[in-house]
Amino acid sequence: MDAFGTSGPPVLKRARRLGFVSATGILVVGIFYVAVIALWLVVEGTPREPIGDPYLAVMEVLTILSALALLGLVIALWFLADSTRRVPALAALAIGSLAAGLTMAVHFVQLSAVRQLWRAGRAADYRLVWPSPLFAVEYFVWDVLVGLTMVAVALALALAGGAGRGHARRAFLIGGVLCLAGVSGPLSGRMVLQNIAVAGYAVVFPIAAALAARVFRAAVPALEAADAES
């Protein structure tokens, strides 16, 4: 197996493009997510209630987009991993796909059935308020599954021709460890500990994605050279 895996350069260039677009998407969605929270705080002053619509609806749509971007990232990484990185790349693909599917399901249910039940007076609240089964699934996704995915990405991120891999790998590893540590909040009921995970997926994850986008972009000349040789 060569440095680009078993697929030919055209397939790899498309995978590289998917990785770059997905990583950039994670960064952009992260920025918009923080902007929505900031706007809510500015408008509401000192909020006394959990965040609600329209801010929550926008955040849930952004979360779905972030999950799609995560899925694109792990798919691209699996295609591009060399023979020494195939196992962590496969782990990232499997766990990341599960994480994306679960969080999209949670927010689809929230945006559709839960809100309709609430409007009909058959649900006490449409917001994700702890403790609740749906919120527990969401914490499982972003604390455990996304944390494990980020660790696996860190182990798999060794793209041929990609500069800055060390910075991206360290960022993914730090973010993954923070997410995993934050699960102590839901497990213990001391939700202040959940903020550790929030730092991992809301702050470090977009930064890691930005660094990964640079890696994908820097590897383009290597792909073009390989395509020319073939």
MDAnalysis code that builds the backbone (N, CA, C; Angstrom):
import MDAnalysis as mda
import numpy as np

u = mda.Universe.empty(690, n_residues=230, atom_resindex=np.repeat(np.arange(230), 3), trajectory=True)
u.add_TopologyAttr("name", ["N", "CA", "C"] * 230)
u.add_TopologyAttr("resid", np.arange(1, 231))
u.add_TopologyAttr("resname", ["MET", "ASP", "ALA", "PHE", "GLY", "THR", "SER", "GLY", "PRO", "PRO", "VAL", "LEU", "LYS", "ARG", "ALA", "ARG", "ARG", "LEU", "GLY", "PHE", "VAL", "SER", "ALA", "THR", "GLY", "ILE", "LEU", "VAL", "VAL", "GLY", "ILE", "PHE", "TYR", "VAL", "ALA", "VAL", "ILE", "ALA", "LEU", "TRP", "LEU", "VAL", "VAL", "GLU", "GLY", "THR", "PRO", "ARG", "GLU", "PRO", "ILE", "GLY", "ASP", "PRO", "TYR", "LEU", "ALA", "VAL", "MET", "GLU", "VAL", "LEU", "THR", "ILE", "LEU", "SER", "ALA", "LEU", "ALA", "LEU", "LEU", "GLY", "LEU", "VAL", "ILE", "ALA", "LEU", "TRP", "PHE", "LEU", "ALA", "ASP", "SER", "THR", "ARG", "ARG", "VAL", "PRO", "ALA", "LEU", "ALA", "ALA", "LEU", "ALA", "ILE", "GLY", "SER", "LEU", "ALA", "ALA", "GLY", "LEU", "THR", "MET", "ALA", "VAL", "HIS", "PHE", "VAL", "GLN", "LEU", "SER", "ALA", "VAL", "ARG", "GLN", "LEU", "TRP", "ARG", "ALA", "GLY", "ARG", "ALA", "ALA", "ASP", "TYR", "ARG", "LEU", "VAL", "TRP", "PRO", "SER", "PRO", "LEU", "PHE", "ALA", "VAL", "GLU", "TYR", "PHE", "VAL", "TRP", "ASP", "VAL", "LEU", "VAL", "GLY", "LEU", "THR", "MET", "VAL", "ALA", "VAL", "ALA", "LEU", "ALA", "LEU", "ALA", "LEU", "ALA", "GLY", "GLY", "ALA", "GLY", "ARG", "GLY", "HIS", "ALA", "ARG", "ARG", "ALA", "PHE", "LEU", "ILE", "GLY", "GLY", "VAL", "LEU", "CYS", "LEU", "ALA", "GLY", "VAL", "SER", "GLY", "PRO", "LEU", "SER", "GLY", "ARG", "MET", "VAL", "LEU", "GLN", "ASN", "ILE", "ALA", "VAL", "ALA", "GLY", "TYR", "ALA", "VAL", "VAL", "PHE", "PRO", "ILE", "ALA", "ALA", "ALA", "LEU", "ALA", "ALA", "ARG", "VAL", "PHE", "ARG", "ALA", "ALA", "VAL", "PRO", "ALA", "LEU", "GLU", "ALA", "ALA", "ASP", "ALA", "GLU", "SER"])
u.atoms.positions = np.array([
    [0.850, -1.205, 0.000],
    [0.000, 0.000, 0.000],
    [0.877, 1.244, 0.000],
    [0.552, 2.217, -0.853],
    [1.364, 3.428, -0.907],
    [0.907, 4.413, 0.148],
    [1.490, 5.616, 0.113],
    [1.208, 6.608, 1.157],
    [-0.225, 7.100, 1.128],
    [-0.926, 6.865, -0.010],
    [-2.291, 7.359, -0.127],
    [-3.326, 6.253, 0.063],
    [-2.911, 5.072, 0.459],
    [-3.877, 3.991, 0.638],
    [-4.068, 3.220, -0.650],
    [-5.177, 2.502, -0.766],
    [-5.403, 1.614, -1.893],
    [-6.121, 2.284, -3.045],
    [-6.788, 3.397, -2.853],
    [-7.553, 4.044, -3.911],
    [-6.654, 4.910, -4.764],
    [-7.120, 5.186, -5.979],
    [-6.345, 6.006, -6.895],
    [-6.399, 7.471, -6.524],
    [-5.465, 8.281, -7.065],
    [-5.402, 9.711, -6.752],
    [-6.693, 10.484, -6.979],
    [-7.488, 10.231, -8.071],
    [-8.739, 11.000, -8.221],
    [-9.691, 10.828, -7.053],
    [-9.827, 9.581, -6.575],
    [-10.695, 9.333, -5.425],
    [-10.147, 10.041, -4.188],
    [-8.839, 10.001, -4.037],
    [-8.221, 10.617, -2.877],
    [-8.346, 12.128, -2.899],
    [-8.288, 12.722, -4.083],
    [-8.469, 14.173, -4.165],
    [-9.879, 14.575, -3.759],
    [-10.864, 13.743, -4.138],
    [-12.231, 14.029, -3.703],
    [-12.373, 13.846, -2.194],
    [-11.711, 12.819, -1.664],
    [-11.743, 12.617, -0.216],
    [-11.060, 13.770, 0.500],
    [-9.941, 14.235, -0.066],
    [-9.226, 15.365, 0.535],
    [-10.109, 16.615, 0.534],
    [-10.832, 16.804, -0.569],
    [-11.741, 17.952, -0.650],
    [-12.864, 17.829, 0.375],
    [-13.392, 16.607, 0.525],
    [-14.435, 16.374, 1.532],
    [-13.910, 16.666, 2.928],
    [-12.687, 16.228, 3.209],
    [-12.097, 16.491, 4.513],
    [-11.921, 17.972, 4.774],
    [-11.444, 18.701, 3.772],
    [-11.237, 20.143, 3.933],
    [-12.559, 20.863, 4.157],
    [-13.559, 20.542, 3.335],
    [-14.867, 21.193, 3.459],
    [-15.512, 20.846, 4.797],
    [-15.415, 19.585, 5.212],
    [-16.031, 19.158, 6.468],
    [-15.360, 19.824, 7.666],
    [-14.019, 19.853, 7.665],
    [-13.300, 20.483, 8.774],
    [-13.612, 21.975, 8.849],
    [-13.656, 22.618, 7.677],
    [-14.013, 24.042, 7.645],
    [-15.438, 24.244, 8.136],
    [-16.329, 23.319, 7.767],
    [-17.720, 23.408, 8.207],
    [-17.853, 23.318, 9.713],
    [-17.064, 22.442, 10.339],
    [-17.100, 22.331, 11.803],
    [-16.693, 23.656, 12.438],
    [-15.662, 24.286, 11.886],
    [-15.214, 25.579, 12.416],
    [-16.296, 26.645, 12.251],
    [-16.875, 26.738, 11.063],
    [-17.882, 27.768, 10.784],
    [-19.118, 27.563, 11.662],
    [-19.578, 26.327, 11.762],
    [-20.742, 26.040, 12.604],
    [-20.440, 26.377, 14.059],
    [-19.227, 26.065, 14.515],
    [-18.839, 26.389, 15.887],
    [-18.888, 27.880, 16.157],
    [-18.436, 28.673, 15.183],
    [-18.464, 30.133, 15.330],
    [-19.907, 30.633, 15.409],
    [-20.769, 30.131, 14.531],
    [-22.174, 30.538, 14.543],
    [-22.853, 30.113, 15.845],
    [-22.498, 28.932, 16.339],
    [-23.094, 28.420, 17.584],
    [-22.785, 29.358, 18.744],
    [-21.520, 29.743, 18.863],
    [-21.114, 30.670, 19.925],
    [-21.798, 32.026, 19.733],
    [-21.943, 32.458, 18.476],
    [-22.580, 33.746, 18.192],
    [-24.053, 33.749, 18.628],
    [-24.742, 32.619, 18.414],
    [-26.150, 32.523, 18.827],
    [-26.264, 32.607, 20.343],
    [-25.385, 31.906, 21.050],
    [-25.404, 31.957, 22.524],
    [-25.103, 33.378, 23.001],
    [-24.124, 34.027, 22.368],
    [-23.784, 35.401, 22.750],
    [-24.963, 36.337, 22.517],
    [-25.660, 36.167, 21.392],
    [-26.824, 37.006, 21.103],
    [-27.911, 36.788, 22.136],
    [-28.131, 35.535, 22.513],
    [-29.132, 35.225, 23.546],
    [-28.791, 35.914, 24.853],
    [-27.528, 35.880, 25.253],
    [-27.111, 36.513, 26.502],
    [-27.265, 38.029, 26.436],
    [-26.976, 38.616, 25.281],
    [-27.111, 40.066, 25.124],
    [-28.581, 40.473, 25.191],
    [-29.431, 39.727, 24.493],
    [-30.856, 40.074, 24.435],
    [-31.543, 39.820, 25.777],
    [-31.222, 38.689, 26.403],
    [-31.914, 38.292, 27.637],
    [-31.309, 38.899, 28.899],
    [-30.113, 39.452, 28.786],
    [-29.458, 40.011, 29.956],
    [-28.934, 38.906, 30.853],
    [-29.579, 38.691, 31.993],
    [-29.219, 37.598, 32.904],
    [-30.331, 36.557, 32.839],
    [-30.175, 35.530, 31.982],
    [-31.268, 34.564, 31.790],
    [-31.587, 33.800, 33.073],
    [-32.878, 33.636, 33.321],
    [-33.334, 32.853, 34.468],
    [-33.931, 31.521, 34.047],
    [-34.114, 31.348, 32.746],
    [-34.691, 30.123, 32.209],
    [-33.719, 29.513, 31.201],
    [-33.817, 28.197, 30.952],
    [-32.996, 27.578, 29.901],
    [-33.258, 28.235, 28.550],
    [-32.288, 28.189, 27.687],
    [-32.410, 28.834, 26.381],
    [-33.567, 28.225, 25.594],
    [-34.357, 29.098, 24.973],
    [-35.524, 28.654, 24.214],
    [-35.490, 29.181, 22.797],
    [-36.580, 28.973, 22.083],
    [-36.687, 29.439, 20.701],
    [-36.770, 30.959, 20.657],
    [-36.299, 31.596, 19.586],
    [-35.786, 30.986, 18.349],
    [-34.321, 30.544, 18.440],
    [-33.655, 30.934, 19.528],
    [-32.223, 30.619, 19.633],
    [-31.984, 29.112, 19.665],
    [-32.794, 28.392, 20.440],
    [-32.598, 26.958, 20.583],
    [-32.812, 26.248, 19.252],
    [-33.835, 26.650, 18.507],
    [-34.091, 26.015, 17.209],
    [-32.905, 26.191, 16.270],
    [-32.335, 27.393, 16.253],
    [-31.164, 27.643, 15.407],
    [-29.988, 26.780, 15.872],
    [-29.797, 26.699, 17.173],
    [-28.696, 25.890, 17.709],
    [-28.873, 24.412, 17.377],
    [-30.112, 23.942, 17.381],
    [-30.338, 22.538, 17.060],
    [-30.071, 22.267, 15.582],
    [-30.436, 23.187, 14.716],
    [-30.107, 23.047, 13.289],
    [-28.591, 23.058, 13.099],
    [-27.907, 23.953, 13.805],
    [-26.448, 24.013, 13.724],
    [-25.812, 22.718, 14.219],
    [-26.393, 22.121, 15.254],
    [-25.863, 20.858, 15.769],
    [-25.993, 19.753, 14.720],
    [-27.113, 19.728, 14.006],
    [-27.286, 18.746, 12.928],
    [-26.248, 18.958, 11.832],
    [-26.011, 20.225, 11.468],
    [-25.001, 20.525, 10.449],
    [-23.612, 20.118, 10.929],
    [-23.327, 20.353, 12.215],
    [-22.039, 19.962, 12.774],
    [-21.860, 18.448, 12.728],
    [-22.945, 17.709, 12.998],
    [-22.874, 16.247, 12.931],
    [-22.589, 15.772, 11.510],
    [-23.215, 16.405, 10.529],
    [-22.945, 16.058, 9.128],
    [-21.494, 16.352, 8.766],
    [-20.976, 17.468, 9.265],
    [-19.577, 17.814, 8.993],
    [-18.636, 16.815, 9.655],
    [-18.964, 16.400, 10.877],
    [-18.157, 15.380, 11.557],
    [-18.152, 14.086, 10.758],
    [-19.318, 13.708, 10.232],
    [-19.413, 12.496, 9.426],
    [-18.530, 12.597, 8.182],
    [-18.578, 13.745, 7.514],
    [-17.724, 13.945, 6.347],
    [-16.252, 13.866, 6.689],
    [-15.881, 14.402, 7.849],
    [-14.480, 14.396, 8.266],
    [-13.965, 12.976, 8.480],
    [-14.730, 12.141, 9.182],
    [-14.248, 10.785, 9.477],
    [-14.275, 9.906, 8.226],
    [-15.210, 10.166, 7.313],
    [-15.217, 9.430, 6.038],
    [-13.956, 9.758, 5.244],
    [-13.650, 11.050, 5.146],
    [-12.453, 11.467, 4.410],
    [-11.197, 10.902, 5.044],
    [-11.144, 10.937, 6.357],
    [-9.952, 10.451, 7.055],
    [-9.753, 8.962, 6.821],
    [-10.851, 8.198, 6.804],
    [-10.729, 6.765, 6.553],
    [-10.173, 6.491, 5.157],
    [-10.621, 7.248, 4.158],
    [-10.117, 7.075, 2.806],
    [-8.626, 7.407, 2.706],
    [-8.190, 8.388, 3.483],
    [-6.841, 8.916, 3.321],
    [-5.811, 8.287, 4.245],
    [-6.257, 7.501, 5.214],
    [-5.316, 6.917, 6.171],
    [-4.411, 5.896, 5.477],
    [-3.134, 5.900, 5.835],
    [-2.232, 4.909, 5.271],
    [-2.345, 3.595, 6.056],
    [-1.565, 2.615, 5.660],
    [-1.717, 1.272, 6.220],
    [-1.464, 1.213, 7.721],
    [-0.641, 2.120, 8.233],
    [-0.322, 2.094, 9.669],
    [-1.395, 2.783, 10.512],
    [-2.331, 3.449, 9.863],
    [-3.354, 4.219, 10.591],
    [-4.769, 3.735, 10.307],
    [-4.905, 2.590, 9.659],
    [-6.238, 2.149, 9.243],
    [-7.139, 1.794, 10.435],
    [-6.575, 1.209, 11.473],
    [-7.406, 0.808, 12.624],
    [-7.988, 2.026, 13.336],
    [-7.180, 3.036, 13.745],
    [-7.795, 4.211, 14.369],
    [-8.708, 4.980, 13.413],
    [-8.386, 4.963, 12.113],
    [-9.267, 5.631, 11.148],
    [-10.613, 4.927, 11.069],
    [-10.591, 3.593, 11.110],
    [-11.845, 2.837, 11.107],
    [-12.628, 3.081, 12.390],
    [-11.915, 3.168, 13.516],
    [-12.580, 3.470, 14.791],
    [-13.238, 4.841, 14.743],
    [-12.515, 5.816, 14.194],
    [-13.082, 7.161, 14.064],
    [-14.318, 7.147, 13.176],
    [-14.262, 6.384, 12.075],
    [-15.409, 6.299, 11.173],
    [-16.607, 5.660, 11.856],
    [-16.373, 4.543, 12.563],
    [-17.478, 3.828, 13.200],
    [-18.098, 4.642, 14.331],
    [-17.256, 5.155, 15.234],
    [-17.785, 5.891, 16.387],
    [-18.350, 7.235, 15.959],
    [-17.661, 7.914, 15.027],
    [-18.146, 9.203, 14.545],
    [-19.467, 9.085, 13.820],
    [-19.652, 7.993, 13.050],
    [-20.932, 7.774, 12.361],
    [-22.057, 7.563, 13.366],
    [-21.771, 6.791, 14.418],
    [-22.771, 6.579, 15.467],
    [-23.116, 7.888, 16.162],
    [-22.099, 8.679, 16.464],
    [-22.325, 9.973, 17.121],
    [-23.179, 10.884, 16.247],
    [-22.845, 10.963, 14.956],
    [-23.599, 11.832, 14.050],
    [-25.049, 11.373, 13.942],
    [-25.258, 10.070, 13.794],
    [-26.615, 9.562, 13.657],
    [-27.462, 9.804, 14.895],
    [-26.893, 9.560, 16.064],
    [-27.656, 9.738, 17.306],
    [-28.018, 11.197, 17.556],
    [-27.052, 12.102, 17.369],
    [-27.353, 13.507, 17.670],
    [-28.329, 14.091, 16.651],
    [-28.235, 13.660, 15.394],
    [-29.218, 14.124, 14.408],
    [-30.604, 13.602, 14.749],
    [-30.683, 12.355, 15.229],
    [-31.975, 11.794, 15.624],
    [-32.567, 12.571, 16.799],
    [-31.738, 12.864, 17.808],
    [-32.214, 13.609, 18.974],
    [-32.796, 14.951, 18.554],
    [-32.082, 15.676, 17.718],
    [-32.534, 17.020, 17.370],
    [-33.660, 17.021, 16.344],
    [-33.752, 15.969, 15.534],
    [-34.926, 15.841, 14.673],
    [-36.167, 15.620, 15.520],
    [-36.049, 14.754, 16.522],
    [-37.176, 14.522, 17.438],
    [-37.544, 15.813, 18.159],
    [-36.521, 16.554, 18.609],
    [-36.775, 17.815, 19.305],
    [-37.483, 18.833, 18.407],
    [-37.005, 18.965, 17.180],
    [-37.548, 19.975, 16.270],
    [-38.928, 19.604, 15.735],
    [-39.258, 18.333, 15.759],
    [-40.536, 17.897, 15.191],
    [-41.508, 17.451, 16.287],
    [-41.393, 16.219, 16.741],
    [-42.399, 15.640, 17.642],
    [-42.499, 16.369, 18.974],
    [-41.369, 16.672, 19.610],
    [-41.402, 17.285, 20.940],
    [-42.081, 18.642, 20.893],
    [-41.749, 19.454, 19.905],
    [-42.383, 20.780, 19.821],
    [-43.866, 20.680, 19.503],
    [-44.250, 19.723, 18.663],
    [-45.662, 19.557, 18.353],
    [-46.439, 19.061, 19.572],
    [-45.829, 18.172, 20.329],
    [-46.476, 17.717, 21.561],
    [-46.612, 18.861, 22.559],
    [-45.601, 19.700, 22.640],
    [-45.641, 20.834, 23.568],
    [-46.728, 21.833, 23.164],
    [-46.821, 22.122, 21.870],
    [-47.867, 23.055, 21.406],
    [-49.263, 22.501, 21.654],
    [-49.381, 21.174, 21.610],
    [-50.684, 20.545, 21.855],
    [-50.970, 20.371, 23.345],
    [-50.050, 20.803, 24.199],
    [-50.234, 20.681, 25.630],
    [-49.988, 19.292, 26.175],
    [-49.326, 18.450, 25.394],
    [-49.076, 17.062, 25.811],
    [-47.649, 16.848, 26.297],
    [-46.853, 17.921, 26.332],
    [-45.489, 17.858, 26.866],
    [-45.262, 19.099, 27.712],
    [-44.576, 18.939, 28.834],
    [-44.379, 20.052, 29.767],
    [-43.441, 21.107, 29.197],
    [-42.464, 20.704, 28.397],
    [-41.466, 21.636, 27.899],
    [-40.864, 21.062, 26.627],
    [-40.502, 21.925, 25.699],
    [-39.859, 21.473, 24.466],
    [-38.337, 21.553, 24.570],
    [-37.858, 22.195, 25.620],
    [-36.420, 22.402, 25.741],
    [-35.738, 21.183, 26.342],
    [-34.454, 21.038, 25.998],
    [-33.655, 19.975, 26.593],
    [-33.226, 20.434, 27.984],
    [-33.894, 19.906, 28.992],
    [-33.624, 20.285, 30.376],
    [-33.182, 19.042, 31.138],
    [-32.074, 19.165, 31.857],
    [-31.555, 18.033, 32.618],
    [-32.276, 17.900, 33.967],
    [-32.593, 16.681, 34.409],
    [-32.352, 15.399, 33.731],
    [-33.516, 15.016, 32.819],
    [-33.205, 14.430, 31.680],
    [-34.209, 13.908, 30.765],
    [-33.545, 12.851, 29.895],
    [-34.307, 11.859, 29.417],
    [-33.715, 10.793, 28.596],
    [-33.037, 11.317, 27.334],
    [-33.697, 12.243, 26.630],
    [-33.098, 12.766, 25.401],
    [-31.811, 13.515, 25.680],
    [-31.799, 14.284, 26.772],
    [-30.593, 15.028, 27.115],
    [-29.470, 14.066, 27.517],
    [-29.818, 12.944, 28.155],
    [-28.815, 11.952, 28.508],
    [-28.176, 11.361, 27.250],
    [-29.006, 11.106, 26.229],
    [-28.467, 10.622, 24.949],
    [-27.541, 11.668, 24.338],
    [-27.950, 12.926, 24.406],
    [-27.132, 14.007, 23.843],
    [-25.782, 14.117, 24.559],
    [-25.795, 14.000, 25.869],
    [-24.530, 14.031, 26.608],
    [-23.679, 12.809, 26.279],
    [-24.314, 11.662, 26.131],
    [-23.572, 10.458, 25.742],
    [-22.888, 10.665, 24.401],
    [-23.591, 11.304, 23.479],
    [-23.005, 11.569, 22.157],
    [-21.801, 12.487, 22.263],
    [-22.003, 13.669, 22.858],
    [-20.971, 14.699, 22.800],
    [-19.862, 14.502, 23.827],
    [-20.149, 13.842, 24.927],
    [-19.099, 13.579, 25.905],
    [-18.319, 12.314, 25.556],
    [-19.053, 11.225, 25.338],
    [-18.399, 9.928, 25.152],
    [-18.045, 9.668, 23.694],
    [-19.060, 9.683, 22.815],
    [-18.811, 9.295, 21.423],
    [-17.941, 10.309, 20.679],
    [-18.264, 11.586, 20.814],
    [-17.427, 12.587, 20.146],
    [-16.032, 12.608, 20.775],
    [-15.957, 12.426, 22.092],
    [-14.651, 12.365, 22.736],
    [-13.803, 11.233, 22.181],
    [-14.391, 10.032, 22.082],
    [-13.663, 8.888, 21.526],
    [-13.315, 9.114, 20.056],
    [-14.230, 9.745, 19.314],
    [-13.954, 10.028, 17.905],
    [-12.764, 10.955, 17.760],
    [-12.701, 11.990, 18.587],
    [-11.588, 12.932, 18.504],
    [-10.254, 12.263, 18.843],
    [-10.265, 11.376, 19.832],
    [-9.043, 10.644, 20.173],
    [-8.621, 9.756, 19.001],
    [-9.600, 9.067, 18.387],
    [-9.294, 8.209, 17.243],
    [-8.787, 9.025, 16.058],
    [-9.377, 10.187, 15.830],
    [-8.903, 11.067, 14.755],
    [-7.467, 11.483, 15.012],
    [-7.153, 11.805, 16.261],
    [-5.782, 12.193, 16.610],
    [-4.796, 11.075, 16.280],
    [-5.189, 9.840, 16.536],
    [-4.317, 8.703, 16.262],
    [-4.216, 8.406, 14.771],
    [-5.273, 8.736, 14.020],
    [-5.309, 8.408, 12.590],
    [-4.771, 9.522, 11.706],
    [-4.639, 10.713, 12.241],
    [-4.311, 11.875, 11.414],
    [-2.821, 11.880, 11.076],
    [-2.490, 11.176, 10.007],
    [-1.110, 11.151, 9.505],
    [-1.191, 11.153, 7.988],
    [-1.658, 12.249, 7.428],
    [-1.925, 12.321, 6.001],
    [-0.654, 12.632, 5.224],
    [-0.433, 11.906, 4.162],
    [0.753, 12.118, 3.350],
    [0.758, 13.526, 2.771],
    [1.852, 14.216, 2.926],
    [1.978, 15.552, 2.368],
    [1.321, 16.638, 3.175],
    [0.664, 16.292, 4.272],
    [-0.057, 17.291, 5.048],
    [0.822, 17.931, 6.102],
    [0.967, 19.244, 6.024],
    [1.771, 19.964, 7.008],
    [0.922, 20.293, 8.234],
    [1.579, 20.466, 9.369],
    [0.875, 20.856, 10.585],
    [0.105, 19.741, 11.238],
    [0.447, 18.496, 10.921],
    [-0.303, 17.376, 11.486],
    [-0.164, 17.300, 12.999],
    [1.020, 17.620, 13.521],
    [1.245, 17.519, 14.963],
    [0.326, 18.417, 15.753],
    [0.157, 19.654, 15.313],
    [-0.743, 20.593, 16.006],
    [-2.178, 20.084, 15.975],
    [-2.624, 19.602, 14.809],
    [-3.996, 19.107, 14.689],
    [-4.216, 17.885, 15.572],
    [-3.250, 16.976, 15.575],
    [-3.392, 15.765, 16.380],
    [-3.456, 16.107, 17.865],
    [-2.609, 17.008, 18.310],
    [-2.639, 17.396, 19.734],
    [-3.962, 18.056, 20.093],
    [-4.472, 18.905, 19.200],
    [-5.739, 19.576, 19.480],
    [-6.891, 18.575, 19.572],
    [-6.932, 17.625, 18.646],
    [-7.981, 16.599, 18.710],
    [-7.855, 15.762, 19.975],
    [-6.633, 15.434, 20.350],
    [-6.427, 14.621, 21.550],
    [-6.873, 15.376, 22.803],
    [-6.501, 16.643, 22.900],
    [-6.908, 17.453, 24.061],
    [-8.426, 17.578, 24.113],
    [-9.029, 17.885, 22.969],
    [-10.487, 18.016, 22.940],
    [-11.185, 16.726, 23.310],
    [-10.663, 15.594, 22.818],
    [-11.267, 14.309, 23.142],
    [-11.178, 13.979, 24.620],
    [-10.036, 14.238, 25.212],
    [-9.861, 13.969, 26.648],
    [-10.792, 14.850, 27.476],
    [-10.946, 16.109, 27.093],
    [-11.856, 17.005, 27.817],
    [-13.296, 16.512, 27.725],
    [-13.701, 16.069, 26.532],
    [-15.060, 15.553, 26.376],
    [-15.287, 14.345, 27.272],
    [-14.348, 13.430, 27.258],
    [-14.485, 12.224, 28.067],
    [-14.493, 12.544, 29.561],
    [-13.685, 13.515, 29.972],
    [-13.669, 13.905, 31.381],
    [-14.986, 14.548, 31.792],
    [-15.611, 15.252, 30.866],
    [-16.854, 15.946, 31.178],
    [-18.035, 15.044, 31.443],
    [-17.954, 13.770, 31.040],
    [-19.067, 12.851, 31.286],
    [-19.266, 12.632, 32.784],
    [-18.286, 13.003, 33.590],
    [-18.439, 12.902, 35.045],
    [-19.586, 13.777, 35.542],
    [-19.934, 14.814, 34.794],
    [-21.047, 15.675, 35.184],
    [-22.384, 14.955, 35.162],
    [-22.816, 14.441, 33.981],
    [-24.086, 13.699, 33.949],
    [-24.087, 12.456, 34.835],
    [-22.951, 11.789, 34.947],
    [-22.908, 10.562, 35.744],
    [-23.069, 10.843, 37.234],
    [-22.521, 11.960, 37.694],
    [-22.576, 12.280, 39.121],
    [-23.732, 13.198, 39.482],
    [-24.312, 13.863, 38.496],
    [-25.344, 14.845, 38.770],
    [-24.797, 16.217, 39.090],
    [-23.473, 16.352, 39.156],
    [-22.839, 17.658, 39.380],
    [-22.561, 18.271, 38.007],
    [-23.554, 18.977, 37.479],
    [-23.520, 19.386, 36.086],
    [-22.485, 20.470, 35.796],
    [-21.911, 21.061, 36.860],
    [-20.832, 22.012, 36.615],
    [-19.649, 21.309, 35.952],
    [-19.489, 20.007, 36.189],
    [-18.403, 19.241, 35.580],
    [-18.620, 19.038, 34.086],
    [-19.870, 19.170, 33.642],
    [-20.160, 19.045, 32.213],
    [-19.475, 20.143, 31.408],
    [-19.166, 21.260, 32.067],
    [-18.489, 22.353, 31.369],
    [-17.108, 21.947, 30.859],
    [-16.519, 20.912, 31.458],
    [-15.242, 20.405, 30.942],
    [-15.438, 19.877, 29.527],
    [-16.512, 19.113, 29.328],
    [-16.817, 18.599, 27.994],
    [-17.186, 19.717, 27.038],
    [-17.925, 20.711, 27.534],
    [-18.296, 21.851, 26.682],
    [-17.048, 22.527, 26.127],
    [-16.027, 22.688, 26.980],
    [-14.762, 23.260, 26.508],
    [-14.153, 22.389, 25.419],
    [-14.324, 21.065, 25.549],
    [-13.761, 20.153, 24.564],
    [-14.434, 20.230, 23.215],
    [-15.785, 20.172, 23.193],
    [-16.460, 20.118, 21.894],
    [-16.883, 21.484, 21.354],
    [-17.017, 22.486, 22.216],
    [-17.438, 23.801, 21.741],
    [-16.267, 24.733, 21.460],
    [-15.130, 24.507, 22.113],
    [-13.973, 25.392, 21.944],
    [-12.826, 24.687, 21.217],
    [-12.382, 23.558, 21.780],
    [-11.204, 22.886, 21.213],
    [-11.533, 22.196, 19.890],
    [-12.712, 21.603, 19.781],
    [-13.085, 20.886, 18.561],
    [-13.044, 21.775, 17.316],
    [-13.666, 22.966, 17.329],
    [-13.552, 23.827, 16.145],
    [-12.116, 24.241, 15.834],
    [-11.314, 24.466, 16.884],
    [-9.913, 24.818, 16.658],
    [-9.172, 23.647, 16.013],
    [-9.412, 22.439, 16.531],
    [-8.795, 21.249, 15.946],
    [-9.226, 21.067, 14.494],
    [-10.499, 21.334, 14.220],
    [-10.995, 21.213, 12.850],
    [-10.317, 22.216, 11.930],
    [-10.095, 23.436, 12.425],
    [-9.403, 24.448, 11.621],
    [-7.982, 23.994, 11.297],
    [-7.316, 23.396, 12.275],
    [-5.960, 22.879, 12.046],
    [-5.996, 21.708, 11.069],
    [-7.023, 20.863, 11.175],
    [-7.158, 19.745, 10.247],
    [-7.419, 20.241, 8.825],
    [-8.191, 21.310, 8.696],
    [-8.441, 21.874, 7.365],
    [-7.139, 22.313, 6.714],
    [-6.232, 22.866, 7.499],
    [-4.917, 23.247, 6.978],
    [-4.126, 22.028, 6.523],
    [-4.259, 20.929, 7.272],
    [-3.569, 19.695, 6.892],
    [-4.096, 19.182, 5.553],
    [-5.425, 19.138, 5.414],
    [-6.020, 18.682, 4.164],
    [-5.601, 19.579, 2.996],
    [-5.612, 20.861, 3.225],
    [-5.270, 21.794, 2.153],
    [-3.796, 21.684, 1.772],
    [-2.914, 21.529, 2.745],
    [-1.479, 21.449, 2.470],
    [-1.119, 20.191, 1.706],
    [-1.960, 19.173, 1.764],
    [-1.644, 17.902, 1.118],
    [-2.035, 17.881, -0.349],
    [-2.722, 18.911, -0.837],
    [-3.166, 18.929, -2.225],
    [-2.008, 18.815, -3.215],
    [-0.888, 19.558, -3.055],
    [0.206, 19.410, -4.011],
    [0.739, 17.987, -4.102],
    [0.774, 17.273, -2.978],
    [1.244, 15.890, -3.004],
    [0.316, 15.011, -3.830],
    [-0.984, 15.263, -3.723],
    [-1.941, 14.503, -4.524],
    [-1.793, 14.790, -6.001],
    [-1.598, 16.070, -6.325],
    [-1.439, 16.446, -7.723],
    [-0.188, 15.811, -8.319],
    [0.868, 15.751, -7.535],
    [2.091, 15.134, -8.007],
    [1.881, 13.641, -8.257],
    [1.181, 12.981, -7.335],
    [0.907, 11.564, -7.496],
    [0.020, 11.298, -8.716],
    [-0.925, 12.209, -8.964],
    [-1.802, 12.067, -10.113],
    [-1.016, 12.217, -11.410],
    [-0.073, 13.150, -11.414],
    [0.740, 13.377, -12.606],
    [1.626, 12.162, -12.900],
    [2.156, 11.535, -11.844],
    [3.023, 10.362, -12.037],
    [2.255, 9.169, -12.555],
    [0.951, 9.100, -12.162],
    [0.154, 7.963, -12.625],
    [-0.255, 8.125, -14.080],
])
